[in-house]
């Protein structure tokens, strides 16, 4: 009897829970504005990406293939950027002015909002205002503009990168800058530049080449500028990068002519730096990360960024010199790990013979 009651109870339970098999996992749709805008004081024209989040019963891949699901229609948004001195810029909606890269989202149209200002000021704040009259909704965000940096080391006219001493020791070279306003972080890159010089018989023109070496990024601790940041490049790392990036000599190459080292600095505003930190891969056991946005009544990021390049004023063509020390040049030309790369001295003023490895 007890067994019969148990079976009956089990059947009733299964029937009860199987009555409702369709579950709607989608909440009621809510308009969520997604904004990505990075102002660059080095540019004349500035673009802001404004989309809407989407939700539907079909797969996200299908929805992403239709631009109508994430682009606001023409005329639905009024977009203004206003500086703290009262100047207003009314943004124009553009379509395909800048092509969109292929990917999951439909790339047949690329909607961006544009304004022109060749002189964004690091002394002013800029407020983004997006009005959606159809929904009686306003989205806002504010940012400062990254200021310029002062490159304290190297000096353009005198500095030479010394990464190997004349006594046979690896050396570390320090790059130093002083920050401007509203800078959150700076990434520094060094470029080892040279030319592939081909034999006369090949009939080929020389080709400029470059090896990129990332020095890393440094975060600031204050937004008002005037902070010193430093990067170090160890000699052994420098030469290892060149060995791995530059292939051995080929039949048509005569030699490789050394050129000046150059630098590039990628500068991120404070809000962008925070956004990057929050969205960086987690290195802890806890993989849950907080969401970060400075968009009020929306999501995304509105900040500023800039690039700055540094080049030496030492001219190899007129002075027969480059901004590498003699010890570094000699290592590149003669050390066993680099000997088959064909780097030549070629600079009389630095005490070396002219092109000792020319092949005709």
C-alpha positions in Angstrom: 0.0 0.0 0.0 2.8 2.4 0.9 4.5 1.6 -2.3 1.4 2.4 -4.3 1.0 5.7 -2.5 4.6 6.6 -3.3 4.2 5.8 -7.0 1.0 7.9 -7.2 2.8 10.8 -5.5 5.7 10.6 -7.9 3.4 10.6 -10.9 1.5 13.7 -9.6 4.8 15.5 -9.0 6.1 14.8 -12.5 2.8 15.9 -14.0 2.7 19.1 -12.0 6.3 20.2 -12.9 5.9 19.2 -16.6 2.8 21.3 -17.1 4.8 24.5 -17.8 7.7 23.8 -20.1 8.0 27.2 -21.8 10.1 29.7 -19.8 10.6 33.2 -21.0 14.2 34.2 -20.0 13.9 37.7 -21.6 12.9 40.6 -19.3 10.7 43.3 -20.7 12.7 45.4 -23.2 14.3 48.6 -21.9 16.2 51.2 -24.0 19.8 51.2 -22.9 22.1 53.7 -24.7 25.7 52.5 -25.3 28.3 55.3 -25.8 32.0 55.1 -26.8 33.7 58.4 -27.4 37.4 59.2 -27.0 38.4 62.8 -27.8 41.9 63.4 -29.2 43.3 67.0 -28.9 45.7 66.2 -31.8 42.7 65.8 -34.2 40.4 68.3 -35.9 37.4 66.0 -36.3 36.0 63.9 -33.4 33.6 60.9 -33.6 31.4 59.4 -31.0 29.7 56.0 -31.3 26.2 55.8 -30.0 24.1 52.6 -30.2 21.4 50.9 -28.2 21.5 47.5 -26.5 19.2 44.9 -28.0 17.1 42.0 -26.8 14.9 39.5 -28.7 13.6 36.0 -28.8 16.1 34.9 -31.5 19.8 34.4 -31.0 22.1 37.3 -30.4 24.1 36.5 -33.5 20.9 36.8 -35.6 20.0 40.1 -33.9 23.5 41.5 -34.4 23.3 40.9 -38.1 20.6 43.5 -38.4 21.8 47.1 -37.9 18.3 48.2 -37.1 18.5 46.4 -33.8 21.4 48.5 -32.5 21.4 51.8 -34.5 19.1 54.6 -33.6 17.1 55.9 -36.6 18.0 59.2 -38.2 16.4 62.1 -36.4 15.8 60.2 -33.1 18.8 61.7 -31.2 20.0 65.2 -30.7 23.7 65.2 -29.7 25.7 68.1 -28.3 29.1 68.5 -26.8 29.5 71.5 -24.5 32.8 72.8 -23.1 33.0 74.3 -19.7 33.5 77.8 -21.2 30.0 77.5 -22.8 31.0 76.6 -26.4 28.5 74.2 -27.9 29.1 71.7 -30.7 26.1 70.2 -32.4 27.0 66.7 -33.7 26.1 65.5 -37.2 24.9 61.9 -37.7 27.2 60.3 -40.4 26.8 57.0 -42.1 29.8 55.1 -43.5 32.1 58.1 -43.2 34.5 55.6 -41.5 34.0 52.0 -42.7 33.3 49.4 -40.0 35.6 46.4 -39.7 34.0 43.0 -40.5 32.8 41.0 -37.5 29.7 39.7 -35.7 27.8 43.0 -36.1 26.4 44.1 -39.4 29.0 46.3 -41.1 27.0 47.5 -44.1 26.4 50.8 -42.2 28.6 52.5 -39.6 26.7 55.3 -37.8 28.9 57.8 -36.0 28.2 61.3 -34.6 30.8 63.9 -35.5 31.9 67.4 -34.6 34.8 69.6 -35.6 37.2 71.4 -33.2 40.9 71.7 -34.0 41.8 73.0 -30.5 40.4 71.0 -27.7 41.8 72.4 -24.5 43.2 70.4 -21.6 42.1 73.3 -19.3 38.4 72.7 -20.1 36.0 69.9 -19.4 33.6 68.7 -22.1 30.1 67.4 -21.5 28.3 65.1 -23.8 24.5 65.5 -24.0 22.3 63.0 -25.9 18.6 63.7 -26.0 16.0 61.1 -27.2 12.8 63.1 -27.6 10.8 59.9 -28.5 11.5 58.4 -25.1 11.9 61.7 -23.2 15.3 60.6 -22.1 18.7 62.3 -21.7 22.1 60.7 -21.5 25.1 62.7 -20.3 28.8 62.3 -19.6 31.8 64.5 -18.8 35.5 64.3 -19.5 38.7 66.3 -19.3 41.2 66.4 -22.1 44.6 64.8 -21.8 47.4 67.4 -21.6 50.8 67.1 -23.3 53.8 65.3 -21.9 57.3 66.6 -21.5 59.9 64.0 -22.6 62.8 64.5 -20.1 64.9 61.6 -21.3 66.1 61.0 -24.0 67.1 64.5 -25.2 66.5 64.8 -28.9 69.8 66.4 -29.8 72.3 64.7 -27.5 71.0 61.4 -26.1 72.3 58.1 -27.4 70.8 54.8 -26.3 73.5 52.9 -24.5 72.6 49.3 -24.0 76.0 47.6 -24.1 79.2 49.0 -22.6 82.6 49.0 -24.2 83.7 46.8 -21.3 81.3 44.0 -22.3 78.3 44.6 -19.9 74.6 44.9 -20.6 73.2 48.3 -19.6 69.7 49.5 -18.8 68.4 52.7 -20.5 65.8 54.9 -18.7 63.0 56.8 -20.5 61.5 59.6 -18.4 58.5 61.9 -19.0 56.5 64.5 -17.0 52.7 64.3 -17.3 50.2 66.9 -18.2 46.6 67.3 -17.1 44.0 64.5 -16.9 46.4 61.7 -17.8 45.5 58.3 -16.3 48.2 56.2 -17.9 50.9 56.2 -20.6 52.1 53.2 -22.6 55.6 53.6 -24.1 57.0 51.8 -27.2 60.5 51.8 -28.6 61.2 51.3 -32.3 64.5 49.9 -33.5 64.8 51.2 -37.0 67.0 50.0 -39.9 67.1 49.7 -43.7 67.4 46.5 -45.7 70.0 47.4 -48.4 69.9 45.0 -51.4 72.8 44.1 -53.7 73.2 46.0 -57.0 72.6 42.9 -58.9 69.2 42.4 -57.4 67.9 45.8 -58.7 65.8 46.2 -55.6 65.4 49.5 -53.7 66.3 49.7 -50.0 63.4 49.1 -47.6 62.8 50.8 -44.2 62.0 48.3 -41.4 61.3 48.6 -37.7 61.2 46.4 -34.6 58.6 47.4 -32.0 59.5 46.9 -28.4 56.8 47.6 -25.8 58.2 49.2 -22.6 54.9 48.8 -20.7 52.4 51.2 -19.3 52.6 53.4 -16.2 49.6 54.7 -14.3 49.5 58.1 -12.7 48.6 58.9 -9.1 47.3 62.4 -9.7 45.2 64.1 -12.4 46.7 67.6 -12.2 49.9 66.7 -14.1 53.5 67.4 -13.1 54.1 63.7 -12.2 57.3 61.9 -13.3 57.0 58.5 -15.0 59.9 56.2 -15.9 60.4 53.1 -18.1 63.5 50.9 -18.2 64.8 48.9 -21.1 67.5 46.3 -20.2 70.1 45.6 -22.8 69.7 41.8 -22.8 65.9 42.2 -23.5 66.7 44.7 -26.3 69.0 42.4 -28.1 66.8 39.4 -27.6 63.9 41.2 -29.3 66.0 42.1 -32.3 67.3 38.5 -32.7 63.7 37.2 -32.7 62.3 39.9 -35.0 65.0 40.3 -37.6 65.5 37.3 -40.0 69.1 36.2 -41.1 70.5 37.6 -44.2 69.1 36.4 -47.6 70.8 36.0 -51.0 69.7 39.5 -52.3 70.7 41.5 -49.2 73.9 43.4 -49.2 73.7 44.6 -45.6 71.4 46.2 -43.1 72.0 49.9 -42.3 71.2 51.0 -38.8 69.0 54.0 -38.2 67.9 56.1 -35.2 65.8 54.7 -32.4 62.4 56.3 -32.0 59.7 56.3 -29.3 55.9 56.4 -29.2 53.7 57.3 -26.2 50.1 56.3 -26.0 48.3 58.6 -23.6 45.0 57.7 -21.9 42.7 60.0 -20.0 41.8 59.3 -16.3 38.3 57.9 -17.1 39.7 55.7 -19.9 42.4 54.4 -17.7 39.9 53.4 -15.0 37.7 51.7 -17.7 40.8 49.8 -18.9 41.7 48.7 -15.4 38.2 47.4 -14.6 37.9 45.5 -17.9 41.4 44.0 -17.7 41.6 40.2 -17.3 41.3 39.1 -13.7 44.4 37.5 -12.2 42.6 36.4 -9.0 40.4 33.5 -8.2 37.4 35.8 -8.2 36.4 36.3 -11.8 33.5 38.6 -11.0 34.4 42.2 -11.9 32.4 45.4 -11.3 31.0 47.2 -14.3 32.4 50.7 -14.9 30.9 53.5 -16.9 30.9 57.3 -16.7 27.8 57.5 -18.8 24.8 58.8 -16.8 21.6 57.1 -17.9 23.5 54.8 -20.2 26.7 52.6 -20.4 30.1 53.0 -22.1 32.9 55.4 -21.8 33.5 59.1 -22.7 37.1 60.2 -22.2 40.2 61.4 -24.1 43.4 60.0 -25.4 46.4 61.1 -27.5 49.6 59.8 -29.1 53.0 61.4 -29.0 56.1 60.4 -31.0 59.7 61.2 -30.2 62.4 61.3 -32.8 66.1 62.2 -32.6 67.5 65.3 -34.2 70.7 63.4 -34.9 70.7 63.0 -38.7 72.5 59.9 -40.0 72.7 61.4 -43.6 74.4 64.6 -42.6 76.3 63.7 -39.5 77.2 60.0 -40.1 75.9 59.3 -36.6 72.9 57.6 -35.1 71.5 57.7 -31.6 73.0 54.4 -30.5 76.2 54.3 -28.5 79.4 52.8 -30.0 79.2 49.8 -27.7 75.6 49.1 -28.8 76.4 49.4 -32.5 79.4 47.1 -32.1 77.3 44.4 -30.4 74.7 44.5 -33.1 77.3 44.1 -35.8 79.6 41.6 -34.3 78.0 39.5 -31.5 77.5 35.8 -32.4 73.7 35.9 -31.9 73.4 38.8 -34.4 76.4 38.3 -36.7 74.2 36.7 -39.5 71.8 39.7 -39.4 74.2 41.9 -41.4 74.0 45.1 -39.4 76.9 47.3 -40.5 78.7 50.1 -38.7 78.9 52.6 -41.6 79.3 55.7 -39.5 82.8 57.2 -39.8 82.1 59.9 -37.2 81.5 57.3 -34.6 84.9 55.7 -35.2 83.8 52.8 -37.4 85.0 51.8 -40.9 82.5 52.5 -43.7 80.1 49.6 -44.4 82.4 46.6 -43.6 79.9 44.0 -44.8 79.0 45.3 -48.2 78.3 42.6 -50.8 78.0 43.6 -54.5 
